[in-house]
Amino acid sequence: MRTLKEARVGDTVQVVKLHGEGAVKRRIMDMGITKGVEVFVRKVAPLGDPMELSVRGYELSLRKADAGMIEIA
């Protein structure tokens, strides 16, 4: 299983599945990250956290802890 946390800058990936429970999973879905959506990794902060992503036409910053719950292809 490969997660969004492992994606590199410049990668375009597709979300396969969201892991996690309850409020955390709901918050990720509310940000527009759902099954089947394409995510482009724009930047990663100098210390590695957070990541800047392009999702559905907007930029989103996401912590690595949350990115580890998103399975990608």
PDB file of N, H, CA, C and O in Angstrom:
ATOM      1  N   MET A   1       0.844  -1.184   0.000  1.00  0.00           N
ATOM      2  CA  MET A   1       0.000   0.000   0.000  1.00  0.00           C
ATOM      3  C   MET A   1       0.890   1.249   0.000  1.00  0.00           C
ATOM      4  O   MET A   1       1.743   1.410   0.873  1.00  0.00           O
ATOM      5  N   ARG A   2       0.688   2.114  -0.970  1.00  0.00           N
ATOM      6  H   ARG A   2      -0.005   1.983  -1.680  1.00  0.00           H
ATOM      7  CA  ARG A   2       1.421   3.380  -1.075  1.00  0.00           C
ATOM      8  C   ARG A   2       0.511   4.512  -0.618  1.00  0.00           C
ATOM      9  O   ARG A   2      -0.657   4.566  -1.000  1.00  0.00           O
ATOM     10  N   THR A   3       1.039   5.408   0.192  1.00  0.00           N
ATOM     11  H   THR A   3       1.988   5.364   0.503  1.00  0.00           H
ATOM     12  CA  THR A   3       0.221   6.506   0.710  1.00  0.00           C
ATOM     13  C   THR A   3       0.687   7.833   0.130  1.00  0.00           C
ATOM     14  O   THR A   3       1.779   7.928  -0.432  1.00  0.00           O
ATOM     15  N   LEU A   4      -0.142   8.850   0.271  1.00  0.00           N
ATOM     16  H   LEU A   4      -1.028   8.773   0.728  1.00  0.00           H
ATOM     17  CA  LEU A   4       0.178  10.188  -0.206  1.00  0.00           C
ATOM     18  C   LEU A   4       1.428  10.735   0.484  1.00  0.00           C
ATOM     19  O   LEU A   4       2.146  11.556  -0.087  1.00  0.00           O
ATOM     20  N   LYS A   5       1.680  10.288   1.685  1.00  0.00           N
ATOM     21  H   LYS A   5       1.097   9.621   2.149  1.00  0.00           H
ATOM     22  CA  LYS A   5       2.865  10.707   2.440  1.00  0.00           C
ATOM     23  C   LYS A   5       4.154  10.359   1.695  1.00  0.00           C
ATOM     24  O   LYS A   5       5.155  11.061   1.833  1.00  0.00           O
ATOM     25  N   GLU A   6       4.137   9.289   0.915  1.00  0.00           N
ATOM     26  H   GLU A   6       3.323   8.718   0.803  1.00  0.00           H
ATOM     27  CA  GLU A   6       5.316   8.804   0.189  1.00  0.00           C
ATOM     28  C   GLU A   6       5.477   9.437  -1.193  1.00  0.00           C
ATOM     29  O   GLU A   6       6.500   9.230  -1.845  1.00  0.00           O
ATOM     30  N   ALA A   7       4.480  10.207  -1.651  1.00  0.00           N
ATOM     31  H   ALA A   7       3.649  10.375  -1.121  1.00  0.00           H
ATOM     32  CA  ALA A   7       4.548  10.830  -2.974  1.00  0.00           C
ATOM     33  C   ALA A   7       5.610  11.932  -2.981  1.00  0.00           C
ATOM     34  O   ALA A   7       5.841  12.589  -1.967  1.00  0.00           O
ATOM     35  N   ARG A   8       6.241  12.121  -4.119  1.00  0.00           N
ATOM     36  H   ARG A   8       6.053  11.587  -4.943  1.00  0.00           H
ATOM     37  CA  ARG A   8       7.299  13.127  -4.255  1.00  0.00           C
ATOM     38  C   ARG A   8       6.761  14.377  -4.953  1.00  0.00           C
ATOM     39  O   ARG A   8       5.711  14.344  -5.594  1.00  0.00           O
ATOM     40  N   VAL A   9       7.494  15.465  -4.815  1.00  0.00           N
ATOM     41  H   VAL A   9       8.347  15.491  -4.294  1.00  0.00           H
ATOM     42  CA  VAL A   9       7.129  16.718  -5.479  1.00  0.00           C
ATOM     43  C   VAL A   9       7.083  16.485  -6.991  1.00  0.00           C
ATOM     44  O   VAL A   9       8.004  15.905  -7.565  1.00  0.00           O
ATOM     45  N   GLY A  10       6.014  16.939  -7.620  1.00  0.00           N
ATOM     46  H   GLY A  10       5.265  17.411  -7.153  1.00  0.00           H
ATOM     47  CA  GLY A  10       5.840  16.772  -9.058  1.00  0.00           C
ATOM     48  C   GLY A  10       5.004  15.570  -9.450  1.00  0.00           C
ATOM     49  O   GLY A  10       4.630  15.438 -10.615  1.00  0.00           O
ATOM     50  N   ASP A  11       4.701  14.685  -8.505  1.00  0.00           N
ATOM     51  H   ASP A  11       5.005  14.792  -7.559  1.00  0.00           H
ATOM     52  CA  ASP A  11       3.873  13.501  -8.792  1.00  0.00           C
ATOM     53  C   ASP A  11       2.398  13.888  -8.900  1.00  0.00           C
ATOM     54  O   ASP A  11       1.902  14.724  -8.145  1.00  0.00           O
ATOM     55  N   THR A  12       1.718  13.266  -9.848  1.00  0.00           N
ATOM     56  H   THR A  12       2.121  12.587 -10.462  1.00  0.00           H
ATOM     57  CA  THR A  12       0.261  13.337  -9.925  1.00  0.00           C
ATOM     58  C   THR A  12      -0.238  11.936  -9.620  1.00  0.00           C
ATOM     59  O   THR A  12       0.091  10.983 -10.327  1.00  0.00           O
ATOM     60  N   VAL A  13      -1.033  11.814  -8.565  1.00  0.00           N
ATOM     61  H   VAL A  13      -1.300  12.587  -7.991  1.00  0.00           H
ATOM     62  CA  VAL A  13      -1.493  10.506  -8.113  1.00  0.00           C
ATOM     63  C   VAL A  13      -3.014  10.491  -8.023  1.00  0.00           C
ATOM     64  O   VAL A  13      -3.660  11.539  -8.013  1.00  0.00           O
ATOM     65  N   GLN A  14      -3.569   9.295  -7.960  1.00  0.00           N
ATOM     66  H   GLN A  14      -3.044   8.444  -7.969  1.00  0.00           H
ATOM     67  CA  GLN A  14      -5.012   9.134  -7.832  1.00  0.00           C
ATOM     68  C   GLN A  14      -5.315   8.466  -6.500  1.00  0.00           C
ATOM     69  O   GLN A  14      -4.657   7.503  -6.108  1.00  0.00           O
ATOM     70  N   VAL A  15      -6.323   8.994  -5.810  1.00  0.00           N
ATOM     71  H   VAL A  15      -6.857   9.777  -6.128  1.00  0.00           H
ATOM     72  CA  VAL A  15      -6.714   8.459  -4.504  1.00  0.00           C
ATOM     73  C   VAL A  15      -7.467   7.152  -4.719  1.00  0.00           C
ATOM     74  O   VAL A  15      -8.415   7.089  -5.501  1.00  0.00           O
ATOM     75  N   VAL A  16      -7.028   6.102  -4.009  1.00  0.00           N
ATOM     76  H   VAL A  16      -6.258   6.153  -3.374  1.00  0.00           H
ATOM     77  CA  VAL A  16      -7.664   4.786  -4.103  1.00  0.00           C
ATOM     78  C   VAL A  16      -8.618   4.580  -2.934  1.00  0.00           C
ATOM     79  O   VAL A  16      -9.736   4.096  -3.114  1.00  0.00           O
ATOM     80  N   LYS A  17      -8.170   4.953  -1.726  1.00  0.00           N
ATOM     81  H   LYS A  17      -7.262   5.346  -1.580  1.00  0.00           H
ATOM     82  CA  LYS A  17      -8.979   4.701  -0.535  1.00  0.00           C
ATOM     83  C   LYS A  17      -8.547   5.639   0.588  1.00  0.00           C
ATOM     84  O   LYS A  17      -7.381   6.022   0.682  1.00  0.00           O
ATOM     85  N   LEU A  18      -9.505   6.001   1.433  1.00  0.00           N
ATOM     86  H   LEU A  18     -10.453   5.690   1.356  1.00  0.00           H
ATOM     87  CA  LEU A  18      -9.213   6.791   2.626  1.00  0.00           C
ATOM     88  C   LEU A  18      -9.280   5.877   3.837  1.00  0.00           C
ATOM     89  O   LEU A  18     -10.267   5.170   4.043  1.00  0.00           O
ATOM     90  N   HIS A  19      -8.222   5.897   4.633  1.00  0.00           N
ATOM     91  H   HIS A  19      -7.421   6.471   4.466  1.00  0.00           H
ATOM     92  CA  HIS A  19      -8.206   5.137   5.878  1.00  0.00           C
ATOM     93  C   HIS A  19      -8.495   6.114   7.008  1.00  0.00           C
ATOM     94  O   HIS A  19      -8.527   7.324   6.786  1.00  0.00           O
ATOM     95  N   GLY A  20      -8.701   5.616   8.188  1.00  0.00           N
ATOM     96  H   GLY A  20      -8.675   4.632   8.369  1.00  0.00           H
ATOM     97  CA  GLY A  20      -8.995   6.503   9.306  1.00  0.00           C
ATOM     98  C   GLY A  20     -10.434   6.353   9.740  1.00  0.00           C
ATOM     99  O   GLY A  20     -11.221   5.646   9.110  1.00  0.00           O
ATOM    100  N   GLU A  21     -10.762   7.017  10.810  1.00  0.00           N
ATOM    101  H   GLU A  21     -10.123   7.592  11.321  1.00  0.00           H
ATOM    102  CA  GLU A  21     -12.086   6.868  11.411  1.00  0.00           C
ATOM    103  C   GLU A  21     -12.731   8.221  11.674  1.00  0.00           C
ATOM    104  O   GLU A  21     -12.040   9.220  11.878  1.00  0.00           O
ATOM    105  N   GLY A  22     -14.027   8.245  11.667  1.00  0.00           N
ATOM    106  H   GLY A  22     -14.588   7.434  11.500  1.00  0.00           H
ATOM    107  CA  GLY A  22     -14.822   9.366  12.146  1.00  0.00           C
ATOM    108  C   GLY A  22     -14.458  10.746  11.645  1.00  0.00           C
ATOM    109  O   GLY A  22     -14.420  10.995  10.440  1.00  0.00           O
ATOM    110  N   ALA A  23     -14.189  11.647  12.589  1.00  0.00           N
ATOM    111  H   ALA A  23     -14.220  11.445  13.568  1.00  0.00           H
ATOM    112  CA  ALA A  23     -13.987  13.062  12.288  1.00  0.00           C
ATOM    113  C   ALA A  23     -12.783  13.318  11.389  1.00  0.00           C
ATOM    114  O   ALA A  23     -12.826  14.209  10.541  1.00  0.00           O
ATOM    115  N   VAL A  24     -11.721  12.557  11.560  1.00  0.00           N
ATOM    116  H   VAL A  24     -11.686  11.833  12.249  1.00  0.00           H
ATOM    117  CA  VAL A  24     -10.523  12.756  10.740  1.00  0.00           C
ATOM    118  C   VAL A  24     -10.829  12.429   9.285  1.00  0.00           C
ATOM    119  O   VAL A  24     -10.490  13.204   8.391  1.00  0.00           O
ATOM    120  N   LYS A  25     -11.455  11.308   9.044  1.00  0.00           N
ATOM    121  H   LYS A  25     -11.730  10.678   9.770  1.00  0.00           H
ATOM    122  CA  LYS A  25     -11.817  10.906   7.682  1.00  0.00           C
ATOM    123  C   LYS A  25     -12.790  11.911   7.062  1.00  0.00           C
ATOM    124  O   LYS A  25     -12.661  12.259   5.888  1.00  0.00           O
ATOM    125  N   ARG A  26     -13.746  12.367   7.838  1.00  0.00           N
ATOM    126  H   ARG A  26     -13.851  12.084   8.792  1.00  0.00           H
ATOM    127  CA  ARG A  26     -14.739  13.342   7.365  1.00  0.00           C
ATOM    128  C   ARG A  26     -14.060  14.655   6.975  1.00  0.00           C
ATOM    129  O   ARG A  26     -14.415  15.258   5.962  1.00  0.00           O
ATOM    130  N   ARG A  27     -13.077  15.103   7.779  1.00  0.00           N
ATOM    131  H   ARG A  27     -12.789  14.613   8.602  1.00  0.00           H
ATOM    132  CA  ARG A  27     -12.366  16.350   7.503  1.00  0.00           C
ATOM    133  C   ARG A  27     -11.585  16.246   6.198  1.00  0.00           C
ATOM    134  O   ARG A  27     -11.568  17.190   5.409  1.00  0.00           O
ATOM    135  N   ILE A  28     -10.938  15.106   5.968  1.00  0.00           N
ATOM    136  H   ILE A  28     -10.952  14.339   6.610  1.00  0.00           H
ATOM    137  CA  ILE A  28     -10.193  14.897   4.726  1.00  0.00           C
ATOM    138  C   ILE A  28     -11.149  14.925   3.530  1.00  0.00           C
ATOM    139  O   ILE A  28     -10.836  15.523   2.500  1.00  0.00           O
ATOM    140  N   MET A  29     -12.287  14.294   3.661  1.00  0.00           N
ATOM    141  H   MET A  29     -12.541  13.808   4.497  1.00  0.00           H
ATOM    142  CA  MET A  29     -13.279  14.287   2.583  1.00  0.00           C
ATOM    143  C   MET A  29     -13.841  15.689   2.341  1.00  0.00           C
ATOM    144  O   MET A  29     -14.098  16.060   1.195  1.00  0.00           O
ATOM    145  N   ASP A  30     -14.033  16.466   3.399  1.00  0.00           N
ATOM    146  H   ASP A  30     -13.824  16.165   4.329  1.00  0.00           H
ATOM    147  CA  ASP A  30     -14.540  17.834   3.262  1.00  0.00           C
ATOM    148  C   ASP A  30     -13.548  18.735   2.520  1.00  0.00           C
ATOM    149  O   ASP A  30     -13.948  19.730   1.914  1.00  0.00           O
ATOM    150  N   MET A  31     -12.274  18.397   2.564  1.00  0.00           N
ATOM    151  H   MET A  31     -11.948  17.589   3.056  1.00  0.00           H
ATOM    152  CA  MET A  31     -11.248  19.163   1.843  1.00  0.00           C
ATOM    153  C   MET A  31     -11.237  18.820   0.357  1.00  0.00           C
ATOM    154  O   MET A  31     -10.501  19.445  -0.406  1.00  0.00           O
ATOM    155  N   GLY A  32     -12.025  17.854  -0.066  1.00  0.00           N
ATOM    156  H   GLY A  32     -12.623  17.347   0.555  1.00  0.00           H
ATOM    157  CA  GLY A  32     -12.116  17.499  -1.481  1.00  0.00           C
ATOM    158  C   GLY A  32     -11.330  16.267  -1.861  1.00  0.00           C
ATOM    159  O   GLY A  32     -11.287  15.900  -3.036  1.00  0.00           O
ATOM    160  N   ILE A  33     -10.707  15.618  -0.891  1.00  0.00           N
ATOM    161  H   ILE A  33     -10.742  15.915   0.063  1.00  0.00           H
ATOM    162  CA  ILE A  33      -9.936  14.405  -1.187  1.00  0.00           C
ATOM    163  C   ILE A  33     -10.851  13.200  -1.005  1.00  0.00           C
ATOM    164  O   ILE A  33     -11.118  12.766   0.116  1.00  0.00           O
ATOM    165  N   THR A  34     -11.325  12.672  -2.126  1.00  0.00           N
ATOM    166  H   THR A  34     -11.109  13.024  -3.037  1.00  0.00           H
ATOM    167  CA  THR A  34     -12.223  11.528  -2.111  1.00  0.00           C
ATOM    168  C   THR A  34     -11.688  10.473  -3.092  1.00  0.00           C
ATOM    169  O   THR A  34     -10.769  10.742  -3.865  1.00  0.00           O
ATOM    170  N   LYS A  35     -12.266   9.296  -3.046  1.00  0.00           N
ATOM    171  H   LYS A  35     -13.012   9.078  -2.418  1.00  0.00           H
ATOM    172  CA  LYS A  35     -11.839   8.198  -3.913  1.00  0.00           C
ATOM    173  C   LYS A  35     -11.936   8.618  -5.384  1.00  0.00           C
ATOM    174  O   LYS A  35     -12.951   9.153  -5.829  1.00  0.00           O
ATOM    175  N   GLY A  36     -10.854   8.361  -6.123  1.00  0.00           N
ATOM    176  H   GLY A  36     -10.030   7.926  -5.762  1.00  0.00           H
ATOM    177  CA  GLY A  36     -10.843   8.626  -7.557  1.00  0.00           C
ATOM    178  C   GLY A  36     -10.307   9.990  -7.971  1.00  0.00           C
ATOM    179  O   GLY A  36     -10.033  10.200  -9.153  1.00  0.00           O
ATOM    180  N   VAL A  37     -10.150  10.919  -7.041  1.00  0.00           N
ATOM    181  H   VAL A  37     -10.373  10.748  -6.081  1.00  0.00           H
ATOM    182  CA  VAL A  37      -9.701  12.271  -7.389  1.00  0.00           C
ATOM    183  C   VAL A  37      -8.190  12.280  -7.633  1.00  0.00           C
ATOM    184  O   VAL A  37      -7.443  11.546  -6.985  1.00  0.00           O
ATOM    185  N   GLU A  38      -7.748  13.123  -8.579  1.00  0.00           N
ATOM    186  H   GLU A  38      -8.355  13.719  -9.106  1.00  0.00           H
ATOM    187  CA  GLU A  38      -6.321  13.265  -8.855  1.00  0.00           C
ATOM    188  C   GLU A  38      -5.741  14.358  -7.979  1.00  0.00           C
ATOM    189  O   GLU A  38      -6.349  15.412  -7.794  1.00  0.00           O
ATOM    190  N   VAL A  39      -4.549  14.095  -7.438  1.00  0.00           N
ATOM    191  H   VAL A  39      -4.055  13.238  -7.588  1.00  0.00           H
ATOM    192  CA  VAL A  39      -3.862  15.024  -6.547  1.00  0.00           C
ATOM    193  C   VAL A  39      -2.460  15.259  -7.105  1.00  0.00           C
ATOM    194  O   VAL A  39      -1.738  14.310  -7.414  1.00  0.00           O
ATOM    195  N   PHE A  40      -2.080  16.537  -7.232  1.00  0.00           N
ATOM    196  H   PHE A  40      -2.666  17.307  -6.981  1.00  0.00           H
ATOM    197  CA  PHE A  40      -0.741  16.908  -7.691  1.00  0.00           C
ATOM    198  C   PHE A  40       0.043  17.438  -6.500  1.00  0.00           C
ATOM    199  O   PHE A  40      -0.421  18.346  -5.811  1.00  0.00           O
ATOM    200  N   VAL A  41       1.228  16.884  -6.249  1.00  0.00           N
ATOM    201  H   VAL A  41       1.606  16.147  -6.809  1.00  0.00           H
ATOM    202  CA  VAL A  41       2.072  17.325  -5.138  1.00  0.00           C
ATOM    203  C   VAL A  41       2.907  18.507  -5.619  1.00  0.00           C
ATOM    204  O   VAL A  41       3.840  18.335  -6.403  1.00  0.00           O
ATOM    205  N   ARG A  42       2.567  19.718  -5.144  1.00  0.00           N
ATOM    206  H   ARG A  42       1.808  19.858  -4.507  1.00  0.00           H
ATOM    207  CA  ARG A  42       3.249  20.950  -5.574  1.00  0.00           C
ATOM    208  C   ARG A  42       4.553  21.184  -4.835  1.00  0.00           C
ATOM    209  O   ARG A  42       5.589  21.410  -5.461  1.00  0.00           O
ATOM    210  N   LYS A  43       4.514  21.134  -3.518  1.00  0.00           N
ATOM    211  H   LYS A  43       3.673  20.952  -3.010  1.00  0.00           H
ATOM    212  CA  LYS A  43       5.700  21.441  -2.700  1.00  0.00           C
ATOM    213  C   LYS A  43       5.648  20.647  -1.406  1.00  0.00           C
ATOM    214  O   LYS A  43       4.598  20.149  -1.000  1.00  0.00           O
ATOM    215  N   VAL A  44       6.803  20.543  -0.771  1.00  0.00           N
ATOM    216  H   VAL A  44       7.656  20.948  -1.101  1.00  0.00           H
ATOM    217  CA  VAL A  44       6.885  20.003   0.586  1.00  0.00           C
ATOM    218  C   VAL A  44       7.734  20.988   1.377  1.00  0.00           C
ATOM    219  O   VAL A  44       8.772  21.443   0.895  1.00  0.00           O
ATOM    220  N   ALA A  45       7.300  21.317   2.582  1.00  0.00           N
ATOM    221  H   ALA A  45       6.457  20.947   2.973  1.00  0.00           H
ATOM    222  CA  ALA A  45       8.020  22.271   3.422  1.00  0.00           C
ATOM    223  C   ALA A  45       9.446  21.777   3.692  1.00  0.00           C
ATOM    224  O   ALA A  45       9.707  20.576   3.621  1.00  0.00           O
ATOM    225  N   PRO A  46      10.364  22.690   4.000  1.00  0.00           N
ATOM    226  CA  PRO A  46      11.767  22.310   4.204  1.00  0.00           C
ATOM    227  C   PRO A  46      11.986  21.194   5.237  1.00  0.00           C
ATOM    228  O   PRO A  46      12.876  20.362   5.063  1.00  0.00           O
ATOM    229  N   LEU A  47      11.199  21.171   6.287  1.00  0.00           N
ATOM    230  H   LEU A  47      10.476  21.848   6.428  1.00  0.00           H
ATOM    231  CA  LEU A  47      11.339  20.112   7.284  1.00  0.00           C
ATOM    232  C   LEU A  47      10.430  18.919   7.006  1.00  0.00           C
ATOM    233  O   LEU A  47      10.339  17.999   7.817  1.00  0.00           O
ATOM    234  N   GLY A  48       9.750  18.939   5.841  1.00  0.00           N
ATOM    235  H   GLY A  48       9.824  19.687   5.182  1.00  0.00           H
ATOM    236  CA  GLY A  48       8.952  17.799   5.415  1.00  0.00           C
ATOM    237  C   GLY A  48       7.484  17.845   5.794  1.00  0.00           C
ATOM    238  O   GLY A  48       6.722  16.965   5.394  1.00  0.00           O
ATOM    239  N   ASP A  49       7.072  18.838   6.546  1.00  0.00           N
ATOM    240  H   ASP A  49       7.691  19.553   6.871  1.00  0.00           H
ATOM    241  CA  ASP A  49       5.670  18.889   6.986  1.00  0.00           C
ATOM    242  C   ASP A  49       5.228  20.335   7.049  1.00  0.00           C
ATOM    243  O   ASP A  49       5.900  21.106   7.735  1.00  0.00           O
ATOM    244  N   PRO A  50       4.183  20.769   6.412  1.00  0.00           N
ATOM    245  CA  PRO A  50       3.179  20.043   5.626  1.00  0.00           C
ATOM    246  C   PRO A  50       3.547  19.936   4.140  1.00  0.00           C
ATOM    247  O   PRO A  50       4.602  20.389   3.697  1.00  0.00           O
ATOM    248  N   MET A  51       2.622  19.316   3.395  1.00  0.00           N
ATOM    249  H   MET A  51       1.765  18.949   3.755  1.00  0.00           H
ATOM    250  CA  MET A  51       2.746  19.200   1.946  1.00  0.00           C
ATOM    251  C   MET A  51       1.748  20.167   1.319  1.00  0.00           C
ATOM    252  O   MET A  51       0.669  20.392   1.866  1.00  0.00           O
ATOM    253  N   GLU A  52       2.107  20.739   0.173  1.00  0.00           N
ATOM    254  H   GLU A  52       2.984  20.556  -0.271  1.00  0.00           H
ATOM    255  CA  GLU A  52       1.152  21.571  -0.559  1.00  0.00           C
ATOM    256  C   GLU A  52       0.688  20.783  -1.771  1.00  0.00           C
ATOM    257  O   GLU A  52       1.500  20.320  -2.572  1.00  0.00           O
ATOM    258  N   LEU A  53      -0.617  20.636  -1.900  1.00  0.00           N
ATOM    259  H   LEU A  53      -1.277  21.012  -1.250  1.00  0.00           H
ATOM    260  CA  LEU A  53      -1.223  19.820  -2.948  1.00  0.00           C
ATOM    261  C   LEU A  53      -2.158  20.655  -3.805  1.00  0.00           C
ATOM    262  O   LEU A  53      -2.693  21.662  -3.342  1.00  0.00           O
ATOM    263  N   SER A  54      -2.358  20.247  -5.046  1.00  0.00           N
ATOM    264  H   SER A  54      -1.923  19.429  -5.422  1.00  0.00           H
ATOM    265  CA  SER A  54      -3.402  20.811  -5.900  1.00  0.00           C
ATOM    266  C   SER A  54      -4.485  19.752  -6.027  1.00  0.00           C
ATOM    267  O   SER A  54      -4.242  18.652  -6.523  1.00  0.00           O
ATOM    268  N   VAL A  55      -5.682  20.100  -5.574  1.00  0.00           N
ATOM    269  H   VAL A  55      -5.879  20.994  -5.172  1.00  0.00           H
ATOM    270  CA  VAL A  55      -6.818  19.179  -5.589  1.00  0.00           C
ATOM    271  C   VAL A  55      -8.031  19.916  -6.127  1.00  0.00           C
ATOM    272  O   VAL A  55      -8.411  20.953  -5.582  1.00  0.00           O
ATOM    273  N   ARG A  56      -8.648  19.401  -7.190  1.00  0.00           N
ATOM    274  H   ARG A  56      -8.339  18.559  -7.633  1.00  0.00           H
ATOM    275  CA  ARG A  56      -9.874  19.978  -7.738  1.00  0.00           C
ATOM    276  C   ARG A  56      -9.751  21.475  -8.043  1.00  0.00           C
ATOM    277  O   ARG A  56     -10.709  22.230  -7.878  1.00  0.00           O
ATOM    278  N   GLY A  57      -8.563  21.895  -8.489  1.00  0.00           N
ATOM    279  H   GLY A  57      -7.784  21.281  -8.624  1.00  0.00           H
ATOM    280  CA  GLY A  57      -8.387  23.285  -8.898  1.00  0.00           C
ATOM    281  C   GLY A  57      -8.011  24.264  -7.803  1.00  0.00           C
ATOM    282  O   GLY A  57      -7.992  25.469  -8.055  1.00  0.00           O
ATOM    283  N   TYR A  58      -7.715  23.806  -6.616  1.00  0.00           N
ATOM    284  H   TYR A  58      -7.730  22.828  -6.412  1.00  0.00           H
ATOM    285  CA  TYR A  58      -7.256  24.710  -5.559  1.00  0.00           C
ATOM    286  C   TYR A  58      -6.070  24.104  -4.824  1.00  0.00           C
ATOM    287  O   TYR A  58      -5.815  22.903  -4.908  1.00  0.00           O
ATOM    288  N   GLU A  59      -5.342  24.968  -4.095  1.00  0.00           N
ATOM    289  H   GLU A  59      -5.550  25.944  -4.027  1.00  0.00           H
ATOM    290  CA  GLU A  59      -4.175  24.518  -3.342  1.00  0.00           C
ATOM    291  C   GLU A  59      -4.574  24.178  -1.916  1.00  0.00           C
ATOM    292  O   GLU A  59      -5.400  24.862  -1.312  1.00  0.00           O
ATOM    293  N   LEU A  60      -3.987  23.129  -1.388  1.00  0.00           N
ATOM    294  H   LEU A  60      -3.316  22.574  -1.879  1.00  0.00           H
ATOM    295  CA  LEU A  60      -4.317  22.621  -0.064  1.00  0.00           C
ATOM    296  C   LEU A  60      -3.041  22.229   0.649  1.00  0.00           C
ATOM    297  O   LEU A  60      -2.184  21.563   0.069  1.00  0.00           O
ATOM    298  N   SER A  61      -2.905  22.635   1.902  1.00  0.00           N
ATOM    299  H   SER A  61      -3.601  23.176   2.374  1.00  0.00           H
ATOM    300  CA  SER A  61      -1.779  22.188   2.729  1.00  0.00           C
ATOM    301  C   SER A  61      -2.275  21.073   3.626  1.00  0.00           C
ATOM    302  O   SER A  61      -3.330  21.188   4.249  1.00  0.00           O
ATOM    303  N   LEU A  62      -1.512  19.994   3.690  1.00  0.00           N
ATOM    304  H   LEU A  62      -0.654  19.900   3.184  1.00  0.00           H
ATOM    305  CA  LEU A  62      -1.931  18.813   4.432  1.00  0.00           C
ATOM    306  C   LEU A  62      -0.756  18.277   5.251  1.00  0.00           C
ATOM    307  O   LEU A  62       0.358  18.148   4.743  1.00  0.00           O
ATOM    308  N   ARG A  63      -1.015  17.969   6.515  1.00  0.00           N
ATOM    309  H   ARG A  63      -1.920  18.074   6.927  1.00  0.00           H
ATOM    310  CA  ARG A  63       0.030  17.400   7.367  1.00  0.00           C
ATOM    311  C   ARG A  63       0.375  15.987   6.898  1.00  0.00           C
ATOM    312  O   ARG A  63      -0.457  15.289   6.320  1.00  0.00           O
ATOM    313  N   LYS A  64       1.613  15.584   7.158  1.00  0.00           N
ATOM    314  H   LYS A  64       2.289  16.151   7.628  1.00  0.00           H
ATOM    315  CA  LYS A  64       2.057  14.230   6.769  1.00  0.00           C
ATOM    316  C   LYS A  64       1.252  13.152   7.503  1.00  0.00           C
ATOM    317  O   LYS A  64       1.000  12.082   6.948  1.00  0.00           O
ATOM    318  N   ALA A  65       0.852  13.428   8.739  1.00  0.00           N
ATOM    319  H   ALA A  65       1.057  14.297   9.189  1.00  0.00           H
ATOM    320  CA  ALA A  65       0.059  12.455   9.504  1.00  0.00           C
ATOM    321  C   ALA A  65      -1.262  12.165   8.776  1.00  0.00           C
ATOM    322  O   ALA A  65      -1.702  11.017   8.710  1.00  0.00           O
ATOM    323  N   ASP A  66      -1.883  13.209   8.237  1.00  0.00           N
ATOM    324  H   ASP A  66      -1.526  14.141   8.291  1.00  0.00           H
ATOM    325  CA  ASP A  66      -3.131  13.027   7.493  1.00  0.00           C
ATOM    326  C   ASP A  66      -2.865  12.401   6.134  1.00  0.00           C
ATOM    327  O   ASP A  66      -3.655  11.578   5.672  1.00  0.00           O
ATOM    328  N   ALA A  67      -1.768  12.773   5.485  1.00  0.00           N
ATOM    329  H   ALA A  67      -1.126  13.441   5.860  1.00  0.00           H
ATOM    330  CA  ALA A  67      -1.413  12.212   4.175  1.00  0.00           C
ATOM    331  C   ALA A  67      -1.156  10.708   4.280  1.00  0.00           C
ATOM    332  O   ALA A  67      -1.355   9.981   3.307  1.00  0.00           O
ATOM    333  N   GLY A  68      -0.720  10.237   5.437  1.00  0.00           N
ATOM    334  H   GLY A  68      -0.557  10.828   6.227  1.00  0.00           H
ATOM    335  CA  GLY A  68      -0.477   8.814   5.632  1.00  0.00           C
ATOM    336  C   GLY A  68      -1.747   7.983   5.651  1.00  0.00           C
ATOM    337  O   GLY A  68      -1.683   6.757   5.567  1.00  0.00           O
ATOM    338  N   MET A  69      -2.900   8.628   5.761  1.00  0.00           N
ATOM    339  H   MET A  69      -2.952   9.624   5.829  1.00  0.00           H
ATOM    340  CA  MET A  69      -4.189   7.917   5.774  1.00  0.00           C
ATOM    341  C   MET A  69      -4.813   7.823   4.385  1.00  0.00           C
ATOM    342  O   MET A  69      -5.892   7.253   4.225  1.00  0.00           O
ATOM    343  N   ILE A  70      -4.136   8.381   3.379  1.00  0.00           N
ATOM    344  H   ILE A  70      -3.259   8.844   3.509  1.00  0.00           H
ATOM    345  CA  ILE A  70      -4.688   8.422   2.023  1.00  0.00           C
ATOM    346  C   ILE A  70      -3.905   7.460   1.140  1.00  0.00           C
ATOM    347  O   ILE A  70      -2.735   7.696   0.838  1.00  0.00           O
ATOM    348  N   GLU A  71      -4.553   6.380   0.729  1.00  0.00           N
ATOM    349  H   GLU A  71      -5.504   6.188   0.975  1.00  0.00           H
ATOM    350  CA  GLU A  71      -3.927   5.372  -0.141  1.00  0.00           C
ATOM    351  C   GLU A  71      -4.017   5.854  -1.583  1.00  0.00           C
ATOM    352  O   GLU A  71      -5.072   6.301  -2.032  1.00  0.00           O
ATOM    353  N   ILE A  72      -2.895   5.759  -2.309  1.00  0.00           N
ATOM    354  H   ILE A  72      -2.038   5.396  -1.944  1.00  0.00           H
ATOM    355  CA  ILE A  72      -2.851   6.245  -3.689  1.00  0.00           C
ATOM    356  C   ILE A  72      -2.380   5.160  -4.663  1.00  0.00           C
ATOM    357  O   ILE A  72      -1.837   4.126  -4.274  1.00  0.00           O
ATOM    358  N   ALA A  73      -2.614   5.448  -5.945  1.00  0.00           N
ATOM    359  H   ALA A  73      -3.055   6.288  -6.261  1.00  0.00           H
ATOM    360  CA  ALA A  73      -2.132   4.559  -7.010  1.00  0.00           C
ATOM    361  C   ALA A  73      -1.187   5.315  -7.893  1.00  0.00           C
ATOM    362  O   ALA A  73      -0.661   4.758  -8.857  1.00  0.00           O
TER     363      ALA A  73
END
